[in-house]
Amino acid sequence: MAIVPFACYVPRSYAQLLWVLPFYGAFTLAIHSGFAVYFPELYPARLRALGASVCFNGGRIVAAVMLPLAGFVKEKLQSLPLALSLLSLTFLLGMVVIALMPETQGRPLPEEAPSP
């Protein structure tokens, strides 16, 4: 969330931007690095493939919705750095969703739950 405004406002020359962009890429793409391992673990074994595909493809659907929103925000603000910085606040939505999810560490998976 912080790297987007940093990349928009800090570099004052093309050379400085070239130094910042690798860090921008690393920070913005790093959130995707654990998805293939993390998403399947959210679901019971019988639903893992379905659950992981819903998570991956759900992100694509959200990205498709964000594209017109990004164009609208850029048009209204007439400032690309400000628009990008405001759009980066969508990471806050993800943080809120994560905070509201139940903790499952130490709990048995549904298929491992003792039967009555």
DADAGI-V246605 format. One record per residue. RES is the residue in one letter. OMEGA is omega in whole degrees, 0 to 359 (999 if undefined). Layout:
RES:OMEGA ; RES:OMEGA
This chain:
M:182 ; A:185 ; I:181 ; V:176 ; P:178 ; F:181 ; A:181 ; C:189 ; Y:186 ; V:182 ; P:180 ; R:179 ; S:179 ; Y:179 ; A:178 ; Q:178 ; L:178 ; L:176 ; W:183 ; V:187 ; L:175 ; P:177 ; F:175 ; Y:179 ; G:181 ; A:181 ; F:184 ; T:179 ; L:182 ; A:181 ; I:180 ; H:190 ; S:183 ; G:185 ; F:184 ; A:179 ; V:187 ; Y:186 ; F:180 ; P:182 ; E:179 ; L:189 ; Y:174 ; P:186 ; A:184 ; R:182 ; L:188 ; R:180 ; A:179 ; L:181 ; G:179 ; A:180 ; S:176 ; V:179 ; C:181 ; F:183 ; N:174 ; G:176 ; G:178 ; R:179 ; I:178 ; V:178 ; A:179 ; A:177 ; V:182 ; M:182 ; L:176 ; P:178 ; L:179 ; A:178 ; G:179 ; F:181 ; V:179 ; K:180 ; E:183 ; K:184 ; L:182 ; Q:178 ; S:182 ; L:179 ; P:179 ; L:179 ; A:179 ; L:179 ; S:178 ; L:179 ; L:178 ; S:178 ; L:176 ; T:175 ; F:177 ; L:177 ; L:177 ; G:179 ; M:178 ; V:179 ; V:179 ; I:180 ; A:182 ; L:181 ; M:180 ; P:177 ; E:182 ; T:181 ; Q:179 ; G:178 ; R:178 ; P:174 ; L:183 ; P:180 ; E:179 ; E:182 ; A:179 ; P:179 ; S:183 ; P:999
